[in-house]
Amino acid sequence: MNMVWSTEDDRRTMNDETVNDETVMLGVPPPAPEFPGIASIELLIADLDAAVALFCDVLGCGLLARGPAGLIAGEQAIIDVGTMTVTLLAAADSGEPVVLPDRTPRLASIELATSCAADTAVRCLRAMEAGLIVATGRRGEVVLPPEAIEGAIGWRVGIVLAAAHAGDGGSSGEL
């Protein structure tokens, strides 16, 4: 099936592709809708126990989950801070699957909620057209790694774009 997007200056025909049961037209992307909000931030920390104690015992936030980190060697805790989550990630200096080369405590990633998978795909196309490094995660999220973002903002922080789902705590915990 071919679909056509038209703008005032450009009309192109392109093929469609199915992503997470939604149809995404590839080619000239339409304007992206507004972001529903920040879903999560990920902090790379030195001491997971101390960080969990600060957020949960001192600040009164809820601990949603604690366990092995997703894509890197280490442990994570996901903290409920109301309208979003904070993932505390303690990267290990050895182990599987991947050891982070820079384990310096820092803001590691910001996860932005998109309205749907098609919205995520449109933003992915825009990032690629801008020449940024783009990767995809296991949940269909789009990852702009710290190396791609550093040149734009001067910080080594990743940006994750993921479709918001009802009841989704947000964090990928995977940068």
C-alpha positions in Angstrom: 0.0 0.0 0.0 1.3 3.5 -0.8 0.4 6.6 1.3 0.8 10.2 0.4 1.7 13.0 2.8 1.5 16.5 1.3 2.9 19.8 2.5 2.6 23.1 0.8 6.0 22.7 -0.9 6.3 18.9 -1.2 4.3 15.9 -2.1 5.9 12.4 -1.9 4.7 8.9 -2.1 6.1 6.4 0.4 5.6 2.8 1.6 4.0 2.1 4.9 5.4 0.0 7.7 3.7 -1.6 10.7 5.2 -0.8 14.1 3.4 -2.2 17.2 0.1 -2.7 15.4 0.1 0.9 14.2 0.8 2.1 10.6 3.6 4.5 10.2 4.2 6.2 6.9 7.8 6.7 6.1 9.1 9.7 4.2 8.2 13.3 5.0 7.0 13.2 8.6 4.0 15.2 9.7 4.3 17.7 12.5 5.0 15.9 15.8 2.3 16.2 18.4 3.1 17.6 21.8 4.8 15.4 24.3 2.5 14.1 27.1 5.4 14.7 29.5 8.5 13.3 31.0 8.0 9.6 31.9 11.2 9.0 33.7 14.7 10.1 34.5 17.6 7.7 35.1 20.4 8.6 37.5 23.6 6.7 37.5 24.6 6.5 41.1 27.5 5.3 43.3 25.6 3.7 46.2 22.2 2.2 45.5 21.3 1.5 49.1 22.0 5.2 50.1 20.0 6.5 47.1 17.0 4.3 47.8 17.1 5.3 51.5 17.1 9.0 50.4 14.2 8.7 48.0 12.1 6.3 50.0 12.9 6.7 53.7 13.7 10.4 53.8 11.6 11.8 50.9 8.7 9.3 51.2 8.7 8.1 47.6 7.6 4.6 46.8 9.9 1.8 45.7 8.3 0.2 42.6 11.0 -2.3 41.8 14.6 -3.3 42.6 16.7 -5.8 40.8 19.2 -6.4 38.0 19.5 -3.6 35.5 18.2 -4.3 32.0 20.9 -4.0 29.4 24.0 -3.3 31.5 25.8 -5.0 34.4 24.5 -3.6 37.6 21.4 -3.1 39.8 18.6 -0.7 39.6 15.7 0.6 41.7 12.7 2.3 40.2 11.2 5.0 42.4 7.6 6.4 42.1 7.8 10.2 42.4 4.2 10.9 41.4 3.7 11.8 37.8 6.9 10.0 36.7 9.6 7.6 37.9 13.2 7.9 38.8 15.4 5.0 38.0 18.5 4.7 40.2 21.1 2.7 38.4 24.3 1.4 40.1 26.5 0.2 37.3 28.8 -2.7 38.1 32.5 -2.7 37.1 32.2 -6.3 35.8 29.6 -8.8 34.7 27.0 -9.3 32.0 25.5 -8.2 29.7 27.6 -5.0 29.1 29.8 -3.0 31.4 29.4 0.8 31.1 32.9 2.3 30.3 32.0 5.5 32.3 30.3 4.7 35.6 30.6 8.3 37.0 27.5 9.3 38.9 25.3 11.6 36.7 22.0 12.1 35.0 22.1 9.1 32.6 18.9 9.5 30.6 15.6 11.3 30.3 12.6 9.4 29.0 10.0 11.4 27.1 6.5 9.9 26.7 5.2 10.1 23.2 1.5 9.7 22.4 1.8 6.4 20.4 4.3 4.2 18.5 3.6 6.2 15.3 4.6 9.4 17.1 7.8 7.7 18.4 8.6 6.6 14.8 8.1 10.2 13.5 10.5 11.6 16.1 12.9 8.8 15.3 12.9 9.8 11.6 13.5 13.4 12.5 16.5 12.4 14.7 18.0 10.3 11.8 17.4 13.2 9.4 19.3 15.4 11.8 22.3 13.0 11.6 21.9 11.7 15.2 22.8 8.1 16.3 19.5 6.3 16.9 19.0 2.8 18.4 15.8 1.0 19.4 15.2 -0.8 22.6 13.3 -4.0 23.5 10.0 -2.2 24.2 10.1 -0.4 20.9 11.5 2.8 22.4 13.9 5.0 20.5 17.2 5.7 22.2 19.4 8.7 21.4 22.6 7.7 23.2 24.7 10.2 25.3 27.2 10.4 22.5 24.5 11.7 20.1 23.1 14.3 22.6 26.4 15.6 24.0 27.2 17.7 21.0 23.8 19.5 21.2 23.5 20.1 24.9 27.1 19.7 26.2 26.1 16.9 28.6 26.5 13.1 28.2 22.8 12.2 28.8 20.7 9.9 26.7 17.2 10.7 25.6 14.6 7.9 25.3 11.4 8.3 23.4 8.7 5.8 24.3 5.0 5.6 23.8 3.1 6.3 27.0 0.9 3.4 28.1 -1.8 3.5 30.8 -0.2 2.3 34.0 3.3 2.3 32.6 5.8 3.5 35.2 7.9 4.8 32.4 11.6 4.0 32.9 13.4 1.7 30.5 16.3 1.4 33.0 18.4 0.4 30.1 20.9 3.2 29.3 
